[in-house]
Structure formats: structure tokens, C-alpha cells
């Protein structure tokens, strides 16, 4: 795979609802980086499996992935529990994982020339996809705080779900992410730990920006 030289590469791993996506977007905007929410790719494929019926096969997915546009990953339907279930099913397919990995690697190391680099967030970015990233962060937060944040997101979307249901879902998701067979969520030794439990979005970004600026300017 062709790699662009002298670009900024930022890798972020985190459990669900820890604020990694928000911080990745801030980083992308501040440093003119391509942003990719890697988990959304599997959700998009999960949505395709749900809607495509018999057309859903390896060649169909290969064609779809090669033509993915980043804007497609902003589809609000992708956060639904039903699509999440299908996403977890397709994520177990090794052939699909290889296709997705290649797509992620291309975004990470060969972003369009208009960008100064890339920032990817997910579950295995620091440990698998971008092992040699210039910056590696592990963003986390207390489970109850994450559940409250996700619950508030659902309320804004007018989804009927209780806080207890969200908490239970996140606890189950954490277990799966950390114990799955392929690329489990873990903090690598060279990742910088950022706990957002007591930090506002802006305070968290200020902390991250200080780290990035120091390395870029020295």
C-alpha cells in the first residue's frame, strides 16, 4: 500500500460513548485531517445486510466498500440497536474484516491530498490498524457517565429507551469489545490515557491539543 510521507497520523481507541468521536472531530478540524469513525463501516455493512437480502455476498460488499464515501458514515440510522446487531455479525467474517482493514489503512496512510493527515477512532486502531501512528490515545470514562451521555443522545433523537437499558447495553458492549476473538479493545503501552469522566469536551480537547502541538513544534 502506498503511504503519503510527512503526514500527521492520530490513532484513538475507546469504549463506547467515552467521547472519542467528538475529540477526533475536533482534532480533524484543528489540524485539517481526514476523520474516519471505523466502527461505522461495520454498521454500514450491517445496514446493507439488513436491506440487501440475497444480493449480500463478498463481491457485493467489496464493491460497496471500494465506493464508500465518508459522508455515508454520518447516517443517523447507523446507531440503531438493530443495525448494531447486524454489524456484530458481519464483523466476525474474516473476509469482510480484511476488506474493511484495507479501507481503513488507505484512509489512515493515504488520505486525499487536501488533508494534512488522518485521525481514526475505533477499538483496534492503536493496536492493529495504526501501530506506528504519530499520536496514540486511549480515551475512556466511567461506565455510568458514558451511559448517561448515550442516553441523552437517544433522547435528542427521540428514541424510547430507558437509562437502565442503555447502561445494560453498554456494559454488554464493553465485555464484547474487550473479549472478542478478533482485535479486542485494549490500551497499548504507548497510548496516552485520557479519562473524560470529569472533563468537558473543550477541556479534553485542550489537553489533547497541548500534546499534539508540543510534538509538532519541537
C-alpha positions in Angstrom: 0.0 0.0 0.0 1.2 3.4 -0.9 1.8 5.7 2.0 1.9 9.5 2.0 5.0 10.9 3.7 5.2 13.6 6.3 1.6 13.5 7.4 0.0 13.7 10.8 -1.4 10.4 11.9 -3.6 10.1 15.0 -5.0 6.8 16.4 -7.7 6.7 19.0 -9.2 3.7 20.8 -12.0 3.8 23.3 -15.0 2.0 24.8 -18.4 3.2 23.5 -19.7 6.7 24.5 -16.4 7.8 26.0 -16.2 10.9 23.8 -13.6 9.7 21.3 -15.7 10.6 18.3 -16.1 14.1 19.5 -12.4 14.6 20.2 -11.5 13.0 16.8 -13.7 15.5 15.0 -12.1 18.4 17.0 -8.6 17.1 16.1 -9.6 16.7 12.4 -10.9 20.3 12.2 -8.0 21.8 14.1 -5.2 20.1 12.0 -7.1 19.6 8.7 -7.1 15.8 9.0 -9.3 13.2 7.3 -11.6 11.7 10.1 -12.8 8.2 10.0 -15.1 6.6 12.6 -14.0 3.0 11.8 -16.9 1.3 13.7 -19.4 3.0 11.4 -18.0 1.0 8.5 -19.2 -2.3 10.0 -22.5 -0.6 10.8 -22.9 0.5 7.2 -22.2 -3.1 6.1 -24.7 -4.3 8.7 -27.3 -2.0 7.3 -26.6 -3.4 3.8 -27.0 -6.9 5.1 -30.3 -5.9 6.6 -31.6 -4.3 3.4 -29.9 -6.2 0.6 -31.3 -9.7 1.1 -29.8 -12.3 -1.3 -27.6 -9.7 -3.0 -25.4 -9.6 0.1 -22.2 -11.5 -0.7 -18.4 -11.0 -0.8 -18.3 -9.3 -4.2 -21.3 -7.1 -3.4 -19.5 -5.9 -0.2 -16.2 -5.5 -2.0 -17.8 -3.2 -4.5 -19.6 -1.2 -1.8 -16.5 -0.7 0.4 -14.4 0.4 -2.6 -17.0 3.1 -3.2 -17.7 4.2 0.4 -17.9 8.0 0.8 -17.1 9.3 4.3 -20.4 11.2 4.4 -22.3 8.0 4.2 -21.0 7.1 7.7 -22.9 10.1 9.2 -26.2 8.3 8.6 -28.1 8.6 11.9 -29.8 5.2 11.3 -26.4 3.5 11.8 -26.6 4.0 15.6 -29.7 1.8 15.9 -29.5 -1.3 18.0 -30.9 -3.4 15.2 -28.1 -2.4 12.8 -25.6 -2.8 15.6 -26.6 -6.5 15.9 -26.0 -7.0 12.1 -22.7 -5.1 12.4 -21.5 -7.5 15.0 -22.5 -10.4 12.7 -20.6 -9.2 9.7 -17.6 -8.2 11.8 -17.0 -11.9 12.5 -16.4 -12.6 8.9 -12.7 -12.7 8.2 -13.1 -11.8 4.5 -15.1 -8.7 5.3 -12.7 -7.8 8.1 -9.8 -7.8 5.5 -11.7 -5.6 3.1 -12.5 -3.2 5.9 -8.9 -3.2 7.2 -7.6 -2.3 3.8 -10.1 0.6 3.5 -9.0 1.8 7.0 -5.3 1.6 6.2 -5.8 3.6 3.0 -7.7 6.3 4.9 -5.0 6.3 7.6 -1.9 6.4 5.4 -3.0 7.7 2.1 -5.7 10.4 2.8 -6.6 12.8 -0.1 -4.0 15.4 -0.8 -6.3 18.2 0.6 -5.8 16.8 4.1 -2.6 17.1 6.2 -3.1 13.6 7.6 -5.7 11.4 9.3 -7.4 10.7 12.6 -9.1 7.3 13.1 -11.1 6.2 16.1 -12.4 2.7 17.0 -11.5 -0.4 19.0 -8.3 -1.7 17.4 -6.7 1.4 15.9 -3.7 1.8 18.1 -3.2 -2.0 18.4 -3.8 -3.1 14.8 -4.5 -0.5 12.2 -2.1 2.3 13.1 0.6 0.8 15.2 3.1 3.4 14.1 0.8 6.5 14.4 2.4 9.7 15.4 -0.1 10.1 18.2 -1.9 7.3 20.0 -4.7 8.0 22.5 -6.9 5.7 24.7 -10.0 7.7 25.7 -12.2 6.4 28.4 -14.7 7.4 31.1 -16.7 5.9 33.9 -19.4 3.5 32.7 -22.3 5.4 34.4 -21.2 8.6 32.8 -20.9 7.0 29.4 -24.4 5.6 29.8 -25.8 9.0 30.7 -24.2 10.5 27.7 -25.5 7.9 25.3 -29.0 8.1 26.9 -29.0 11.9 26.3 -28.1 11.2 22.7 -31.0 8.9 22.3 -33.4 11.4 23.9 -32.3 14.1 21.4 -33.1 11.6 18.7 -36.5 10.9 20.4 -35.8 7.2 20.8 -37.8 5.5 23.5 -35.3 3.8 25.8 -34.6 4.0 29.5 -31.3 4.8 31.2 -31.1 1.3 32.7 -31.4 -0.2 29.2 -28.6 2.0 27.9 -26.4 1.1 30.9 -27.1 -2.6 30.4 -26.3 -2.4 26.7 -23.0 -0.5 27.2 -21.9 -3.0 29.9 -22.6 -5.8 27.5 -20.8 -3.9 24.7 -17.7 -3.3 26.9 -17.5 -7.0 27.6 -17.8 -8.0 24.0 -15.3 -5.3 22.8 -12.6 -6.4 25.3 -13.1 -10.1 24.9 -13.9 -10.6 21.2 -11.7 -13.0 19.3 -10.6 -10.5 16.6 -8.7 -7.3 17.6 -10.1 -6.8 21.2 -10.2 -3.4 22.7 -7.1 -2.7 24.9 -4.8 0.1 25.8 -1.4 -0.3 24.2 1.6 0.7 26.3 2.5 3.6 24.0 -1.1 5.1 24.1 -1.7 8.2 26.2 -4.6 7.7 28.6 -7.3 10.4 28.6 -10.1 10.0 31.1 -13.1 12.2 30.1 -15.2 11.5 33.2 -14.6 14.9 34.8 -13.6 16.8 31.7 -15.8 18.9 29.5 -15.4 18.4 25.7 -13.4 21.6 25.4 -11.2 20.9 28.4 -10.4 17.4 27.0 -9.5 18.8 23.6 -7.3 21.4 25.2 -5.4 18.6 26.9 -5.0 16.7 23.6 -4.1 19.7 21.6 -1.3 20.6 24.0 0.2 17.1 23.5 0.0 17.3 19.7 1.3 20.9 19.4 4.3 20.1 21.6 5.4 17.2 19.4 4.7 19.0 16.1 6.5 22.2 17.1 9.6 20.5 18.6 
